[in-house]
Amino acid sequence: MTTGSLFIITAASGTGKTSLVKQLLATTNDLAVSVSHSTRAPRPGEVDGQHYHFVSREVFQDMIARGDFLEFADVFDNFYGTSQASVDKMLASGLDVILEIDWQGALQVQKLRPDAISVFILPPDRQSLRQRLSTRAQDSAEVIEKRLAGAVRDMQQYLHFDYVVVNDNFDVALADLKAIIMANRLTLAKQQQAQAARIERLLSE
């Protein structure tokens, strides 16, 4: 069985990362997303275990102490983390796994898993970013300004990633992400695993 690959997809808040990843999962075979743990309160419509595993700060800190996380970060005064065991189980089953995480977590994963493939998504411009952040009706003006300032700082981290995708056109950005995944599946190392029996037959006949 082919071992899956680990993909890190990171973006500043309001860049459209979540929507892109959702559509990527819906239109790509053998692809899964790791559900992160978080100490923040659920937003309207979010389901525990589907969008995040929502836990208390105490529970999260216990998990850190046990070494349960592949990565974790403090973002806007809330903790987010990725379960190492969950990711390894999905990879072993042959699934490609997406980590939809912030840049702090991405850098942690890159140190532990240097073979992970990292993608940073950028917005087309600041005006579009501000507009996207403002559409979140549950956030106050103060929160929006805080997020915008944080987004600008986050975007400076794009240099640490393997690929950069600009989400100016949703369909084009989605196609770019698919191209990255499919190209990785066609590398020599992956095809030697996936097509081992076929290659053996071809070369032995």
N, C-alpha and C positions, 0 to 999 in steps of 0.2 A: 504494500500500500504506500502511496505517495504521502510524505509528510507535508502538512500545510505550511504556508509562509505567513509571517507576521507583518502586518501593515499598520503603520502609525499614521493617522490622519489628524492633523492639527490645524486650527484656524483661530483667529481672533473672534470674540463674541460678535454675533450679528453678521457673519460672513456667509451663512447659508450651509455650513458644514453638516448640520444635523439632517437637513432636507436632502442634501446630496448623498449622504451615507444611507439614508432610508431608501432612496430610489435605487442606489447601487445594489443594496441587498435584495431588493425586489426583482432586479433584472439580471442578476449574476448568479450562476450556479456555484455550489460548493463554497459559499462565502458566508461568514457569520461575524457578528459583532460581539465583543466582550461587554457584558453589562457591569458597569462600575459600581462600587460602593460610594455612598455620599452621605455627609452629615447635614446637608441642607434640607430645608422643608420641600416637599413635593410641590410643583407648580400645578395649576389646574389642568386636569386631564392626564397627568402622569400616573403610571401604575407601578407600584413596588414590585421589583423583580423583572420588570419589562424595560422600563426606562433607566432605572437605577435600583440598587439595593439600598434603601434608605435606612440608616442606622444612627444611633446616638454617637456623640463624640467619645464617650467612654468605651463603647463597643469597638469603635474604629481604632482607638489607641491600643486596645488589647490586641487587635489584629496586627497592628504595627509591631508590637512587642514580640508576637509569635513569628514574625517574618512572613506573614501571609501574602503580602503585596508584591507584585512585580514592580509597581511604581505607586507613589502617592504624592499628593501635592495639596497645599493650602491655597485656595482660590477664592477671593472675595470673602474671606473669613469662614470658609467652609472647606472641609477635607473631601478629596476625591481619591479613589484608589482602585487598582486593578488586581483581581485575584490571580495569583500565579498558577495555582492548581487548575482553575477553570480554563485558562488560556492553554496550558499544556495539554489538557484533555482534548480540547477541540483540535489543536494542531496534530496530535497523534492520530485522530480519527480521519485525517486527510483534508480537513477544512482549512481554507485560508481564513485568517482571523484579522479583523480590523480592531485596532484600539483607537477609539474616538476620544482623544485626551488632549489636555493643554500642553504647552511647550515644556513646562517644568517636568511633567511626567514623561514626555517624549525623550528628553535628554537622559533621564534615569534609565529608561528602557534601552536606549541606544548603547549605554555603557554595559548593561547586562546581556543584551542580545544584539551584538553588532551586525548580525545578519538581517535584522528587521529593516523593512523598506519604509522610508518616511516621506510623507507628503505634507506640504504646507499650502493651505488655501488662502488666497488674498482676495479682498474685495476690489472692484474696479477703481473706486475712489472713496474719499472720506465722506462725501455727500451721500453716496449710496449707503455707506456704513451707518451714518447717523440716522438715515431714514429707516433702515431695517431695525435698528435698536429702538426707535421711537414707536414701532408698531406693536411692541410688547406692552399691551394695555395694563398688565399687572405691575409694571415697573414705574416708579415715580421719576420725575424729572431729575432729581438728585442721583438716583441710581443709574439713569441713562447716561448722565455726564461722567459718572464714575466708570461706567463700562466703556465709554468712548475713549477716555484717557487711558484706560487699561488696554484697550484694543490696539491703540497706537504703539504702546510699549511692546505688546505681544508680537506685533508684526515685524519688529526689529529682529526677531529670532529666526526668520525664514532662512538665513544663511546656514543654519545647522541641519537642513533637511536635504534629502536626495532629489526631490521633485518639488516644483512650485506650479500650482494651478490657479489661474485667475477666474473667479466666478463672476464674469461679466454677463455671460449667457449660460443659463442653467444647463441646457442640453449639451452645449459644447464642453462645459466643465465636467459633466457626467461622463461624456465620451472620453475625455482626457483621463479620468480616474480609471475607467474600464481598460483603457489602453495600457496603463501602468500595470494593472493586475494581470491582464492577458499576456503581456510581454514577459513578465516574470515566469508565467506558467510554461512558456516556450523556451526557456533557457536550457542549455545542455544538461545541467545537473537535474532539473525537474523532469525533463523528457527521458533521461536515463532511468529515472524511477518509474514514471508513468507508463513508458513504452518499453519496459525491460523485456517482456515476453516477445513483443513484436520484433524488437531489434535482434533478439537472439535467433528468432526464426529466420529473419532476413539474412543474417550473416552466416547461418549454419546450412542454408539450403544451397 
